[in-house]
């Protein structure tokens, strides 16, 4: 299957320097959704899609955004002269041996299953995707014969009263035999008010030649909606999130409110996962069976083991979290963190580029950076791993069963031996022996006859 995706438009109503097709929807550019849908549909039909993207406005920006995609063929439409003209730019690249599917980079929610139905209906004919709207005002109506074949597409301004009552409208998405499509594209005329070459005129040519046009009706109107403004983009974002919420619930997750979740990447859930309101998932996130995610958390590229609780208002990034752990509330992990089973990371604790062993805890107001923490350690409230000397990061090793008292500072590079205890308020910068108490604090003094300064009255 040849796939031609039209992505050259400027999108003036978006009021943005970003090309319209690069605006994100559910965490990915709109164009990425269209490419993925086309390739998935072709796989479902047993083929391998050859994808050409027609670019114009912001062409280099669009290409850079997909610089890792060597499978895409880029076609430049230097002057935007209509949809038919855009497809014509890719004509020389099209393989006559397979049909051609035309899609739009700003219609991001078309389902692969819908495209597969369209491709199957086309066969050696023309397949046209249509949709039925309760209010079709402003759209081109699809006029069929008694056998269901498409006779023509009538624009509203040219439609009779009877034709205006038709609720089936054209989406512009079509599949056509490639050799015929090339001939029809070459014959397009711009003799119209806009002086543009319209792809819809291909349908009229097909009918005149006696080629059957099979119309396939989309099951959901939302999958045929385009984006021309930030408001429309926001509407489709909620549609995309609703679809994701339905998929998660079918997989066994319980969502406190399906309307208040944002998945901006890939979220995989096990059975009996609970997700509270206001949570954002970015990149690839995996939640094993029985995971509890409290309200207003952000997880980016995180795996969470079975039975783990992530309490509210946490920011977790590039972390591997074991089973039956307890995270938060108000905890943060920065890249790259590995937390073993039954680890506790509490309120206002930050962990960065560190590992914590089985059952270790940092429950309050601590920073652990560039450290290897063993099993069953207790990081006391206010403990700081001082890993940065102003120029370089240094490593700290905390062996098993270590306890650090409140307001301890561990100056890296340093090793805290197994079973050691660091007294509260200590700043340690040398090896702390295993199994012993180490205290490093100034001697307490009381200054006799000292008086607190008082403010002079003016």
N, C-alpha and C positions, 0 to 999 in steps of 0.2 A: 504494500500500500504506500503510495505517495501521500504525504501530508504537507499541506501548505498552510502555515499559520500567519495571518495578517497582523502585523505588530508595528506598523509604520506611523500610526496616528500620533498627533501631538498631545491630544487631551487637554485643550485649553481650559476647560471647565474644572480640571483638577487644581489649577492654579499652583503649579509646582514645577521646579526645575527637573524633577525626576520624570523620565519617560513613563507614560501611563501604565504600560504593561509591566513595569518594575515595581509598582506600588504593591506592598505586601498584603496578602490575604492568608490568614491562618499561618503566619510566619514564613511564607514563601512568596516570591513574586507571582503575580497573576499568570504571567506567561509560563512559569514552571508548572502550574496546575494543568494548563492546557496541553503542554507537551506530555506530561505524565498520563493524562486521560487518553490521548491519542495512541500512545505506545501500549498502554494496557488494553485498549480496545483491539488493536491489531494482534496482540498476543492471544487474546481470547478467540480471535478468528484464525489463529494458526499462522500468522504472518510476522514479519519484522518491519516495523514502520521506518520509512525513509522520510526524515523531517526537514523541511525547508522553512525558515522563518524570514518573512519579508519585513525588513526594517527600514526606517526613514528618519523620523525625528529622534534625536538622541541615539543614533545607530551605534556609535562606539560605546556608549554607556551600556546599552543592551548587550552587546557582544562581550564586554568585560564582565558583566554579571554572570555570564554563562561560559566563561573562559575555560572551565574544566570539562566542557561538553564537546568533545571532538566529533560526536556523532551528528551534530547539527550542521546544516548547510545554510549559510547566510546569503540573503538576496537583498540588494539595496534598491529601494524605490526612491529615487532622488526627488521626484516631484509627486505629491499625492494627488492622483487624478481619478480616484474612485477604486472600489473594490475589485472590479473587473480588471482594471489596469494593474493593480497590485498583484493579482494572481498571474497575469500575463508576464510579469517580470521573472517569474519562476518557471515559465513554460519550457525553456531550453533544458532545464535540469530534470524535468519529469520523465519517468520511465513509462513508455507506452504500454508495456506488458502488464502493468498493474493499474488499478483505478486510483483516482486522486480524491482525497478528502480535504475539504477547505474548512478551516476553523478560524477563530478570532482570538487574539491574545488578550482581549478585554472581556471575554465571556468565559470566566474561569471555573464555573461550577458544573459544566456539562459532565454527565456521568459516563464512565467507560462503557457501562452496559447499554446506555442509550446509543452511543456511537457504534457499538458492535451490532445492535439491531439495525441501525441505519445502513451499515456496510453490507449486512446480510440481505437487506431488502433491495439494495441497489443491483447486485449481480451484474448483468450486462446492461442494466438500465441506469437511470439517474435516480439517486435517492435524495430526498429533500427533508430536512428536519423542520417540523412545524410545532406549534404549541397552541393550545386553546386558552383564550383569555376571557375572563368575565367582562372586561372592558377592553375591546380591541382597538379603541379609538387611536388613530394615528399610524397604525400598522398596515402593511400590505396584506390583503386577504388572499387566502388560497382557495381557488375555485376548482372543484373536482367534477368529474363526470359521474354517471350513475354507477360505474364500476369502481369508483374510488381513485381513478387516475387523475393526476393534476392536469388541468387544462391551461391554467394561467395564474399569474400573481397580479392582482390589481391593487395599485396604490390607492389609498383612501380618497385622494382628490379626484381620481378617475373612476371610482366605484359607483355603481347604481345603488339605489336605496336597498334593493334586495341583496346585493353583494355586501353592502355595509353591515347587514345583519349577520354575516358569517363571522363566527368567533374563532376560526382557525387562521393563524397568521404565520407569515414566513419568518424564520430565524436567520436566514442567510447561510446556514451550515448545510453543505451538500456533498454528495459523492457522485462522481461522473467517470465514465470511461475516458481514459486520458487522451487518446488520439482525437476523439470527438471534442473533448473539452478544449484542446489546443485550437482546433478549427473554429469553434464557437467564440473563443476569446479573441482570435484574430479578426473576427467579423463584428465585434462590438462597435457600437457607435456612441459618440458623446453628444448626439443631437438631443439635448434636454436642457432644462433650465439651469442645471448646475454645471453643464459642460463636462460631465464625468462619465466614466465607463463603468456601468453597473453590472455586477455579477448576476443579479437577478435576471438580466436579459438573456442569460444562457438558458434559463428554463423555457422562455418563449421560443428560442431556436430549437431546443430539443423537441418541443411539442410540434412545431412546424415540420420537423423531419420525421415525425411519427415515432420518436423514441419515447418509451414509457417512462413517466416520472412517478415514482412511488414515494408518497409522503408518509413519514413516520412521525407520529405525534409523541412529543416528550411527555413523560409521566408527571413531571413537576415543572411548573412555570419557572421556578427559581433557577433551574439549570440552564436556561436559555437567556437569562438576564445579563446585559452588558453593564459596564461601569463607565460612566462619563463624568462623575463628580465624587467628591469625598463622601457625600451623603449616601450615594448609591453603594460606594465601597463599604461603608459601615453596615448597610443593610445586608449585603452579601456576606460580610464577616459573621454576622449572627446566624445566617443560614448555614455557613460552613461549620460554625461551632455547634449548632444544633445537630447536624449530621454526626459530628464526632461524639457528642454526648450520647446520642442514640446507640452508636457503635460500642461505646464503653459500657453502657448499661446492659447491652446484649451480651457482652463478654463477662458480666458478673459484677461490675462495679456499682456501688450505690452513690449517687450524686445528691447532695443535700438540695441543690437547685440546678437542674440541667441548663438553665438560662444564665447561670453565673459561673462559667468555667471557660478558660481560654487555653486551647492547645495550639501551640505555634511550632509544631514539629511532629514527632512521632511519640505517642504515649501508648505503652503496652501495659495491660493490667491483668492481674490474676483474679481468682475468685474472692469474693467478700472484701474487696477493697472499698474503703469509704473515702470520699473526697468532699470536703466542706466547701463553702462558698468562697468565691474570690480568688481561686488558685490559678496560677499561670504555669504552664509547662512548655519549655522551650528545648529545641534540639531533640535528643533521644532520651526518653525517660522510661524506666521499667519499674513497675510496682508489683512485688510478689504478693502471694495470697495473704489476705488479712491485714494488709497495710492500712494504717489510718493516717490521713492527711488532714490536718486541721485547717482553719480558715486563713485565707490571705497569705498563702505561701507561694514562693517562686522556686521552681526546680528546673535547672538547666543541665542537661547531660548527666543525669543522676540515675543510679540503680539503688533500689531500696529492698532489703531482704524481708522475708515473711514475718508478719507480726510486729513490725516496727511502727512506732508512733512518731509522726512529725507534727508537733504542736504548732500553734498559730504563729504567723508573722516571721517565718524563717526565709532566708535567702541562701539556697544551696546550689553550688555550681561545681560541675565536674567532680562528683564524689561517688564513691562506692560505699554504701552503708549496709551493714550486715543485718542479720535477723534479730528480732526482739530488742532492738535498740530504742533509745528514746532521745529525740532531738527537739530542742526548743523548750518554751517559746522564745522568740527573738534571738535565734542562733544564726550564725553565718558560716558557711564553708566556702573557701576560695579554692581555685585549682591548685593542686591535685590532692585529694584527700581520700584515705581509705580508713573506714571505721569498721572494726570487727563486730561480731555478735555481742549484743547486750551492752554496747557502749552508751553512755549518757553524755550528751552535749546540751548544756542548759542555757538559761537566759543570758544574753549578752556575752556569749562565748564565740570567739572567732578561731577557726582552724584553717591553716593554709599549708599546702604541700607537706602534709604530715600523715603518719599512720598512728592509729590508736588500737592497742591490742584488746583482746577479749575482756569485757567487763570493766574497762577503764572508764573513769568519769571526770568530767570537767563541768561542774554544775552551775557555776556562777562567775561572771565577770572575769574571763581569762582569755589570753591570747597564746595560741600554740602554733608556731610557724617553723617550717623546715626541721621537723622533729620526728624521731622514731620513739613512740611511747609503747611500753610493753603492756602486759596484761595486768588487770586488777590494780591499776594505778589510780590515785585520787589527786587530781589537780585542784588545789584549794582556790577559794575565791580570791580574785585579784592577782593570780599568778601570771607572770609574763615571761614568755620565752623571748629573750632579747637576741634575735637572730641577725640583725643588720647593724653593721658598724659604720654606716654612712657611705660605704663603697661596695661592700660585698656581703652576701648572705652566708651564714655559717650554720652548721648542723648541730643539733642537740640529740643525745641519746638518753632516754629515760628507761631504765630496765624495769623488769617486773616488780610489782608490789611496792612501788615508790609512793610516798605521800609528800605533797608540798603544802606547807602552811599558807595561810592567807597572806597576800601581798608579798609573795616571793618573787624574785627576779633571777632567772637562770640565764647567765650571760654566755652565749655560744661563742666558740665551740666548747662543749662541755658534755661530760657523761655523769649521770646520776646512777650510782650502783644499785643493784637489786635490793629491795627491802629498805632502802634509805629513807630517812625523814628529813626534810628541810624545814627548819623552824620558821614560824610566821615572821614576816618582815625581813627575811634574810635576802641578801644579794650575794649569790655565789657565782664565782667565775673560774673555779678550779674543780678538779675531780672531787665528787662527793662519794666517800667510801660506802660500799654496800653494807646494809644492815645497821647503820649508825645514824645518830642524830647529828646534824650539822646546823649550827647557828652562826650567822654572820650579820650582826647588827651592831650599831653603835651602843656604847654603854649608856644606860639611862642616868641622867643627872637631874637634880632639882636645884634651882638657883634661888638661894635665899634672898629676901629683901627686894626681889624684883617686882616692879610695878608695871602694869599694862599702860601703854600710852593712852592719853585721853585727848579728845578733839578740843581744840581751843574755841571758845565761843567768840563769835564775831560781833 
